[in-house]
């Protein structure tokens, strides 16, 4: 064990280049013969439902980091590089004081900075949402104001130049005598997902994890490769020990199940202790593996440290594919009795659903108990996000407003929805599906008027919903409501063909949404929440006029197409 193991922590605002510089430092020390390890702080806080930041989030990552650093030091590692965000208000010292001691591991915290316009360019250049720019600027300014870490201006520097400037802060030394960390195994159940390079383990596992979070199940995610970034290459026993340390940390933080992804079945078979585990093999045919290698090279997957494929030239891509094919053959021979999910011709979501089907019949069924006393139940989920957006108003809510009310960061929401537009569509669909239409008329004309009146009331209760109902794209539940509406109308008016019924009902609803939007925005009615007598007369006149012209109804497909002219889906029979 080394007497001390200096650790350089590279922090800064999201998108500024922390991981790129941190990984560059790891490679630079390793290329010079130094004993070095690399840890991405983001990989140490993958527990959900997401706590949303603040003291809770930073405490989880810090409490997991410290024992992992001790494990590296005991193994004889001489220098560690850490990259990732820190608490912008209190830095790392506050959380270190609240956790286990960090003896023998001196920390050197540097904060990368740059001009605002350069930061925005880097942030958007990595594919991040423009909707997060405001939070990004707030975080960067808070770091500047609190002065956490020693600032390093990277405005006019490439990542390689920044690495060169920081390399002098690193110890370059041969590994010391070391030992594999030991300790009792974790007792939470672990689901291991193994598969060759580029098969989609992390992507499918991440989708499965998000599903568990949306269900409110405290679940953690571990990528074995991310714990094996050590030079010289560590033993399997060491990586297994580090996995066990991280699982213990997640267990203490309240996790009741963990997903573990790995290329190596040895690493995915940690001792399960009092818990239980299962192992699933993810497979794909050679053509699918080749497509995914090319896709990853184009940057389709999340950017992770050590990604050998992103931007790789053709010879590297070919070499990785050859290795992946060998790995697939070896796994099939070594693990013939494992359940297999073939992902060749399906999206990651479908693969995740297949993984969860296996897990629910084994691991997840074993953990239906509530969290142990003293653990914190994490309650952020998609339902709460949708309900909050609806309560704030479909026409007024913002990602910042929703996150503020839920007590989480803006970025926490993006683990559940991809953008404000996606949240709007989901919230509008929820509002529409939960609105109670009470249609009691037995005459088809009266039925159409009731539809119009209650559509008006829906628009009054949820201003902003008209854009979703007029333009789509529609959620499946919305389509079911639309189809049921058409079927209900045809039951009262069997004399109309399917096309005629669709046109009558859809034009009444579209007219109502437009009229309600006009009245509600201008507030020219004494009670805009209720339609006026003139509105009812107009609906009846509209219906009479359309009925009189049904014989020359256009027969081309556009008469029943979705789009701004219609708020009712055509039958999909």
N, C-alpha and C positions, 0 to 999 in steps of 0.2 A: 504494500500500500504506500502510495506517495505521501510524503510529509504534508504537502499542500498541493492543491490542484486549482490554479487560478482559472477563473471563469469570466469570459468576456460576454456581456449581454448587450446585443445590438437592438435598440428600440427606436421608436419613431412613429409617425402617423401611418395609418394604413396606406399601402401603395407606394411608400417612399423608397422601398428597396431593401427592407430589413432582411428578408429571407435570402435574397440574391447575394447581399454582402456577407451575411452569416455563412452561407454555404461556400462562398468564395474563400472566406478565411479558413474554413475547414479544409478545403482542397489545397490551399496554399501551405498550411502547416503540414498536412500529410505528404505533399509532394517534396517537402524538405526533410522528410524522415521523422517528423515529430509525432509523438503520441497524442492523439486528439479525438474528441467526440463532438457531435453536433446534436442539439435538441431544438425543436421548433415548439415554442410555448403553446401555440394553438393546438398541438396534438396532445396536450396534457389537460385540456379542459373540455373534452368532447363528452359531456354528460348532460342529459336533458330529461324532461323538457328544459330548454335553455334557461338558466337563471337570469339572463338578460344583462349581465355586466355588474358594475358596482362592486361593493365589498365582497359579495358572495362569489362572483366569477373569479376575481383575482385571488381570492383565498384558495379556491379549488386548485388553480394552476400552480400557485406557490407551494401549497402543501404537497402536491405531486412532484414538483421539481426537486425539492430538497432531498428526499430519500433517493431519487434517481441520481443526483449528483454524488451523494455519498457512495452509492453503488459503483459509480464510475471510478471514484477515487480509490475504493477498496480493490478494484480490479487493476490498479496501477496506471490509469490514464493520467497524463500530466497536464493537459489543457482541454478545457471544454468551451465551446461556442454555443451561446443561446441566442435565438432571435425571437422577437415577438413584442406585442404591446405590453405596456405596464399601466398601472393605475395612474391616470394623468394628474390626479390631485395629490396623491400621497406616495407615488413611486413604489419601490419594492421593500423598503426598510420596514414600513408599517406592517406589512403582511408577513415578513420574515420574523419580526418580533413576536407575532401572534402564533407562529407555528413552531415546528421542531428546530433545534439549533443547527446552524450551518458551520460547524467547526471545521477548520482546515480547508475551506473552500472560499478564498477571497474573491469577492465580486467586483468587477469593473463595468460600470454601466455607461454606455455611450448612446447619445441620442442623435440620430440622423435628422437633418433639417434641410430645407431648400425654400426657394421663393414660392409664393402661393400658386402662380401660374404653372410653374414646373411641377408642383405636387399634383395639381389638377390633371395635367397631361399624363403623368405617370399613373395616376389612379384610374383614369378612363382608359388608358392604353392597355391595362391588364384585363379589361372587360368588366369593370365594376360599374354599377348603376349610377347614372347622373343624379338620381334622386338622393343619393347618399352624400353629395358634395357638401351640403350645408353642415351635416354632422362631421364630415371630415375636417372642414375648416375650423369648427368649434374645438374638435379634439386637438388639432395642431396648435391652435392659439393657446389652449389651456396648457399644453406641454411647454410652450415658450414662456408663458407667464409664470408657471411654477418652477421652471428651470431644472426639471428632473433630468439627471444624467449629464455627462459632459457633451456639449453640442459639437456636432461635426457637420459643417455646411457642405452639402453635396450638389449644390445648384449647378455648378459648371463641371462636375466630375462624372465620369462613367463609373459603373460599379467596380470595374477592375482598378481604377485609380483610387477609389475609396478603400478597396481591400488593401492595396499597396500602402496607403497611408495609415491603416490600422494594424498592419501585420506586426509592427514593432511592439505592440502591446501584448503580443502572444508569446508564451513560452514554447520554444521548440526544443524538445528533449526526448530521448528514448524512453519507452515505457518502463515503469518501475515494476518491482515484484508485486504480484497481485493475487487475489483470490476471488472466487465467485461468491457474490452475496447470498446469504442463506436466510431462511425465515419460514414461518408457517404459510401454507398455501391459502389463497383467498377462498372464501366460502360462498361467493355468489356464483350462480350458474353462468357458464361461458359457452357461447355458440361460435365455433371456429369455422370460418369459410376459407377454404384453400382453393388454389387454382393457379394456372400459369400466368406469366407476365402478360398484361394487356387483355386478359379475359374479362375484366370489368368487376373485380372483387370489391374494390373500394367504392365504385359508383353504385353498384347494386346494394352493397352493405349500407352505404349512406342513405339510399332511398328507404331501405328497411328500417334504419334507425329513425328517420323522420316520421315514418308511420307509427312507430312505438311512441315517439314523443307526442304526436298528435293524439294518441290514445291516453296520454297522461302517465305512461309507464316510465319510471326512472331507469334509463338505459344509458350505457357508456359504449364508446367505440375505441378500439385499439388497432392500430396498424403496426404489425410487428416490424416491418421494414424501417419505420421511423425511429425505432428504438435500437437499431443495429448500426447506426452511422458512427462507427468507431474505427480508427486506424491505429495500429494494425487491426485486421479483421478479427472481431471477437469470436469466441466459441459459442456454439448453440446454447450451451448451459448458461452462459452469461446473459444472452438475450432473453432466454426463458426467465431468468431471475429478475431482469428488469421489467418484463411483462407482468410478472407476479407482483412486483412492487407497485406498478401503476394500477393494477386491478384492486389491490388493497386500498389505494388512495380513493379510487372511485367508490369502493364499498363503504368507506368511512363517510364519504360525501352523500351517500343515500342511494347509490345505484342498486337495483335489484336484479339486473341482468347485464351482460356485456357481450358485444359482438367483436370478434377478433379475426382480422383478415391477414392472410400470409400466403406466400408462395411455397413455404416449407411446412409440411405436415408436422414435423418435429416441433417447430415453434408454436404451432396452433394446438398442441396437446400439452398445455401446462398442467401441473397437478391441480385437480379441482377441489381437493380437501373435502369439506362437508357439503359443498355445493354439488352441482351436477353439470355435465357438459355434453355437447354433441358436436359432431364434425360433419361438414357438408362439402362436397367437391363441386366446384363450378367448372363447367367444361364448355368448349366451343370448337367447331370444326376449323380446319386450317384456313379456309376462305374468310371466316369470320374473324379469326385472329389477325389475318393479314389486313383486313379492313380497319380493325381497331388500332393496330400499330400505326397505320397511316393517319387515322383520325387523331390519335394522341400527338403525333408529330406535328399536326396542324394546330394543336393547342385546344382541342375540344374538351379536355378534362381539366379539373382544378389544378392549379399550379402548386406542386409540392416540392419540397427539398429533395434533391437527388433524382429528379425526373430526367432520365437519360434520353427520352424520346422527343420532348418538345423542341421543335426546330432542328431536329437531328438530320444530317445528310443521308442520302440513300444507302451508302454502305453500312452506316450505323443501324438504320432501320432494318436492313436485311439481317444483320447479325442478331439484333434483338428478336426478330421473328423466328430465326432458326433456333435460338435459345428457348423461346416460348414453346415451339413445337416439341422440342426435346423434353421440356418440363412437363408438358401435357401428357406425353407418352409415359414418362417416369411416374407421374402421379397416378395414372390409370393402372399401372402395374403394381405400384406400392400400396394403393388403397382400393382394392377391388370390392370391398364390402361396404364402402361408404355410400350413402345416398347421393345421387348426382342430379344437378340442375343443369340442363343443356341450354345455354344462352345464345346459341348460334343465330337464331332467327327471331329474336324478340328484343324489345326495348328494355332498358335498365329497370323501369318500373315493373314490367312483367316478371323479370328475373327476381326482383326484390319480393314480389308477391309470392313467388314459388319458394323462395328462401323462408319467408315467414310462415308458410304453410307447414314446412318441416319443423320450424322452431316452436310453433304453437302446440304441436303434438308431443313435444319433448320438453325443451327447456322452459318455455314461458309458462306452461301449465304448472310448473313447480313453484312459481313465485306469485301467488295471488294475495299474499299477506300485505298489510300496510307497512310502511317504513318503520324501522326500529325507533324507539323513543330517542329523542335528541336529534334525529335527522330532519332536514328541512324538506317539506314536500314542495316540489317545483310545479307550478300551476299554469305556466304559459302553454297554450295550445291554440290550434287554429280556431276552434269554436269561440274562445274568448276574444281573439283578434277580430273575428267577423262581427260578434255582438258589439264590440266597442266601436267599430267603424259604423255600424248601423245606428247606434245610439248617438254618435257625433253628427250623423247626417251624411247620406251618400253624396250629396253635392258639396259638402264642406270638409269632410275628414281629410287629414293628412297623415302620412306615415309618422311624422314627428309627434303629432297630436295623439295618435293611437298608442305609440310607444310610451309617451309621457304618462298617459292615464294608466297604462298597465305597469308602469314602473320599470320599464326595460329600455335598452338602447334601441335606436332605430334599426341597427344592424341585426339585432335579435329577431326582428320580424321577418327578415329575408331568409331565415331558415324555414319559414312556413309558406311564404308567398314570394314570387319573383319580382314583383313591382307593385306600385300603387294601382295600376290598371288591372292587374290580376286580382288584387284585393277588392277593388271596386266591383268587378264582375262577380266574384264569389259572394260578396256581401249583398249585392243586388239580387242575386239568385236566391240567397237565403231569405231575404225580406219578401220576395215574391212568393216563395214556396210556403212561408209561414202565415201569409195573409189569408184570413178565412173568408172565402167567397161564399155568400149565402144566397143562392139562386133558387127561388121558390116558385117562380112563375110557371104556369102550365101552358101558356100561350107563347108561341115562338117570338112574336113581336115584343111582348112584355119581357121575355127572357133577354132579348138583345138590349133593351133599355136598362134592365137590371145589371147586365154585364158592364154597360157604359158607366152607370152610376158608381158601381163598386170599383171599377178601374180608376175613376176619378178619386175616390176615397183612398185607394192605394197610393196614387201619386201625391195626394195631400199628406198622407202619413209619412211617406218616404220621398221627399223632394230629391230629384236627381235620378230616380229609377227609370224615367222615361227613356233616357239614352240607351240603357241596357235593353229594355224591352223593344225598342225600335230598331236598334242596330246590331245587337248581339256582340260577340258570339255567345251562344246560349249554353248554359249548364244543362246536363242531362235531366235534372229534376225540373227545370223550366220547360223543357221539351215535353216531359210527361204531363205537366199541367196544361200546356197548350193542346196536346192531343186529347186529353180528357175533356177540355172545353169544347172542342169540335165535336167529339162523340156525344156529349150532352146536348148540344144544339141540334144535331142530326136526329137524336131520339125524339125531340119535340117537333121537328120539321122534316120528316122523311121524304117529302116531296122534292127537296132540294138535293141535287147531286153533291158528291164530295167537294168538287171544285166550287160550286155555288155556295155551299155552306161555309167553306173556308173564306171566300171573298167577303161574304156578308159579315161574318164574325170579325175577321182580321181588320177590315176597314173601319168598323165601329170602334174597335179598340185603338187603332192608330189615330183616328180622329180625336178620340177622347184624350189620349195622352198629349197630343199637341194642344188641344184646347185647355186642358188642365194646366199644362206648363205655362201657357200664356196668362191664364187667370191667376194662378198662384204666384207668378213672378211679379205681376203688376198689382195684385191685391185690389182689383177694381170691384170685387164682389163683397157685400157685407159679410158673408161667411164663405170664404174661398174653400173651406173644407167640404162643402156640400155643393153639388151642381145646381144651377138655377133652373127655373121653369123654361127659360129660353133654350138652355142647353138640351133639356129633354125633348123639346119640340124639334130642335135641329137634328137630334139623333133619329127621331121618328121620320122626319122628312128625308134624311139621308137614306134610311132603310127603304122607304117607299120608292124613292128614286132608283135605287139599285135594283130592287125587285122588278121594277118596270123595264129594266134593261138587261135582265139576265139572259134573254134569248140571244143577244149578240155579245155575250161575254167572250173576251179574247181567249183563244185556246192555246196560245204559245206558252212555253214553260215559265216565262217571266211573270205571267199573271199569278203564279203561285210561288215565286222565288222569295227567299229570305232577303231582307235588306231594309232600307229606311222606309219603304212603303208599307211594311207589314210588321205587326207585332205578334202574330200568331204563326206558329210553325205549320207548314203543310204536312199532311199525313205522310208517313214514311212507309205506307203499305206498298 
